[in-house]
């Protein structure tokens, strides 16, 4: 019986992701397909939807993945190039048992991987690790699955626009040459208002800028478009369309936790008392604002898979991360969808009776850091976080340990966690003023230095 070894480095907490030609190739994609088929067959599943982003390596990886799925006895519905939310929409509506998106998400162009769904829920954690066990043992199901092409783009766009009541605005859209481009082109044909598009042609080399709206430098072209055309605001998407960024008419950036504050208001108006989940990297303002609006604040672990699970566990109507993943359960399907979030942002502005600029003015001025990333040997990153947690516990420090360590003080708070998608440690801090923020970072730095890690 054939066996295959999957590099442990590509087995991430929420997906499979690596660098093509270094630790990820067609044989790995085939093994993922065979393993996923096996898991589905053992659950009684028979059909899977498959999509891919626009990366140069995605066609080859998809071909090998589909071969693994069909030889594992699973029928495949191929939806072609599109954003991950469109694949999730297909999984939710086509009567399939699971789904796989070939995507490197917001990672560099040479990276790629697979996001997996079973029964409308993420396939993650121990499930991902089990793919490696099945491959190493050659413990795979066998069969002859069929392949069928299915076009869901128009149906997906129609669902995005269903019942639209968001008013008319002048908006800039930056797709960054990612997989969201064709959907946005189709969407704005029927969306009221005036729309100006950037980089909607899908090009996996990302020739204009990297599609990661959490990096402000990547929003420069969108800011210029909004300023030069005097638009009301602009939105941007990552490489596979499940993370949103936005700028107001003055070019001020909205981060994911700030967008959640705007998007949750209509949800809480429709679902009074509902829980709202924000990730551990979010501003304290978010949790305070949830309570002010009558919701139940829940702090969750960062990552699209644990956020989805937390949303289900707490019966939340909406959830969101600093990274721009926004999950709608009220009125949607419960997955993170940046294009749907953009539609709901337009609606939130309309319901406010004002402008996105005014909504930003109403938010407090926060003194915080972006994600500060420290490259680290992947074999050490979890151990360093655990060592810091132990030091804090030994000192009797109160902390939140749902995802790394988050420490609050009269100055504000700081967070240290290990990235699940990159070989990085991540720091974030928020202080009541610049001096307080400096003290918080110095405290975190001191704990890292004791573990032999420097931020600079």
Protein Blocks (a to p, Z undefined) as FASTA:
>chain_A
ZZddddfklmcfkbccddehilgcfklmmmmmmmmmmmmmmnopabdcddddfbfklmmm
mmmmmmmmmmnopacddebjadfklmmmmmmmnopabdcdddehjacfkbgcddddeehi
acehjlmmmmmmmmmnopacddddddddddfklmmmmmmmgopaebjadddddeklpakl
mmmmmmmmmggcjdddehkbccfklpmbccdfkbmklmmmmmmmmmmnopabdcdddfko
paccdddfkopacdfklmmmmmmmmmmmmmghiacdddfkbcfklmmmmmmnopacdddd
edjklmmmmmmmnopabdcdfkopacdfehpaopacfklmmmmmmmmmmmnopafklmmm
mpccddddddddddddfklmmmmmmmmmmmmmmnopacdfkgojadddfklpcdddddfk
bccdddddddfbfklmmmmmmmmmmmmmmnopafZZ
